[in-house]
């Protein structure tokens, strides 16, 4: 009887713990993506040059990477690439975001993050 009761209680607790873990991972990813967007904006403004934030997906791998390119296709050394966790999928309404020399985004949009383990866990980062 005690074992059956424990099994029932655990059956409710395990999905809740999984959802909490997905939410925590999502929050960390949102903070990192937001930081990356602001870093691209600041590098563009301070260097008075264009900086492009691009999204890379590698064939056969679930992970995606945020990468940064300055004018003339030179990689920026000021901003490290950010690899999203494998459990987070990035969806964007733009293929990339370009910041001009004033730090303004040329075409605003949204970066949406979706947890692969629980698609009800989502977050959006506005790039304006």
C-alpha positions as CSV (number, residue, x, y, z in Angstrom):
1,X,0.0,0.0,0.0
2,X,2.8,2.4,0.9
3,X,4.7,1.6,-2.3
4,X,1.6,2.2,-4.4
5,X,1.1,5.6,-2.7
6,X,4.7,6.6,-3.4
7,X,4.3,5.6,-7.0
8,X,1.2,7.7,-7.4
9,X,2.9,10.7,-5.7
10,X,6.0,10.4,-7.8
11,X,4.0,10.1,-11.0
12,X,2.7,13.7,-10.3
13,X,6.1,15.0,-9.2
14,X,8.3,13.9,-12.1
15,X,6.5,15.9,-14.8
16,X,6.5,19.0,-12.6
17,X,10.2,18.7,-12.0
18,X,10.8,18.2,-15.8
19,X,8.8,21.3,-16.5
20,X,10.7,23.3,-13.9
21,X,14.0,22.3,-15.4
22,X,12.8,23.3,-18.9
23,X,11.7,26.7,-17.5
24,X,15.0,27.2,-15.8
25,X,16.9,26.3,-19.0
26,X,14.7,28.6,-21.0
27,X,15.3,31.5,-18.6
28,X,19.1,31.1,-18.9
29,X,18.8,30.9,-22.7
30,X,16.6,34.0,-22.9
31,X,19.2,35.9,-20.8
32,X,22.0,34.8,-23.0
33,X,20.2,35.7,-26.2
34,X,19.2,39.1,-24.8
35,X,22.8,39.7,-23.8
36,X,24.0,38.7,-27.3
37,X,21.6,41.1,-29.0
38,X,22.7,44.0,-26.7
39,X,26.4,43.1,-27.2
40,X,25.9,43.2,-31.0
41,X,24.2,46.6,-30.7
42,X,26.9,48.0,-28.4
43,X,29.8,46.8,-30.6
44,X,28.1,48.3,-33.7
45,X,27.6,51.6,-31.9
46,X,31.1,51.8,-30.3
47,X,32.9,50.7,-33.5
48,X,30.6,52.7,-35.7
49,X,30.3,49.7,-38.0
50,X,27.6,47.2,-39.0
51,X,27.3,44.0,-37.0
52,X,25.2,41.1,-38.2
53,X,23.7,38.6,-35.8
54,X,23.1,35.3,-37.6
55,X,21.7,32.0,-36.7
56,X,23.5,28.8,-37.6
57,X,22.1,25.3,-37.6
58,X,24.4,22.4,-38.3
59,X,23.1,19.4,-40.3
60,X,22.4,16.4,-38.1
61,X,22.8,18.3,-34.9
62,X,20.0,19.7,-32.7
63,X,22.0,22.7,-31.4
64,X,21.9,26.2,-32.9
65,X,24.5,29.0,-32.6
66,X,24.2,32.8,-32.6
67,X,27.2,34.2,-34.5
68,X,28.3,37.7,-35.2
69,X,29.9,39.3,-38.2
70,X,31.2,42.8,-38.7
71,X,31.6,44.7,-42.0
72,X,33.6,42.9,-44.7
73,X,32.7,39.5,-43.2
74,X,35.2,39.8,-40.4
75,X,34.2,37.9,-37.3
76,X,33.9,40.0,-34.3
77,X,36.3,39.2,-31.5
78,X,34.3,41.3,-29.0
79,X,31.3,39.0,-29.0
80,X,31.7,35.3,-28.5
81,X,29.3,32.9,-30.4
82,X,26.5,31.6,-28.2
83,X,25.5,28.0,-28.7
84,X,21.9,27.3,-27.5
85,X,21.3,24.3,-25.4
86,X,20.2,21.2,-27.4
87,X,16.8,21.3,-25.6
88,X,16.1,24.8,-26.9
89,X,15.1,25.6,-30.5
90,X,15.4,29.1,-31.9
91,X,12.8,30.4,-34.4
92,X,13.0,33.8,-35.9
93,X,10.9,35.9,-38.2
94,X,14.2,37.2,-39.7
95,X,17.2,35.2,-41.1
96,X,19.5,37.6,-39.3
97,X,19.5,41.0,-37.6
98,X,21.8,43.8,-38.8
99,X,22.8,46.7,-36.5
100,X,24.1,49.8,-38.1
101,X,26.9,52.1,-36.9
102,X,24.5,53.8,-34.5
103,X,23.4,50.5,-33.0
104,X,20.0,50.5,-34.5
105,X,18.5,47.3,-36.0
106,X,17.8,47.7,-39.7
107,X,14.7,45.4,-39.7
108,X,13.2,44.7,-36.3
109,X,11.8,41.3,-35.4
110,X,11.4,38.6,-32.8
111,X,13.5,35.7,-31.7
112,X,11.3,32.9,-30.3
113,X,12.8,30.2,-28.1
114,X,10.9,26.9,-27.7
115,X,11.8,24.1,-25.4
116,X,12.0,20.9,-27.4
117,X,11.1,18.8,-24.3
118,X,7.9,20.8,-23.6
119,X,6.7,23.0,-26.4
120,X,4.4,24.9,-23.9
121,X,7.6,26.5,-22.5
122,X,8.4,29.4,-24.9
123,X,9.9,32.8,-24.6
124,X,10.4,35.7,-27.1
125,X,13.2,38.3,-27.4
126,X,12.2,41.4,-29.2
127,X,15.0,42.9,-31.4
128,X,14.0,46.6,-31.9
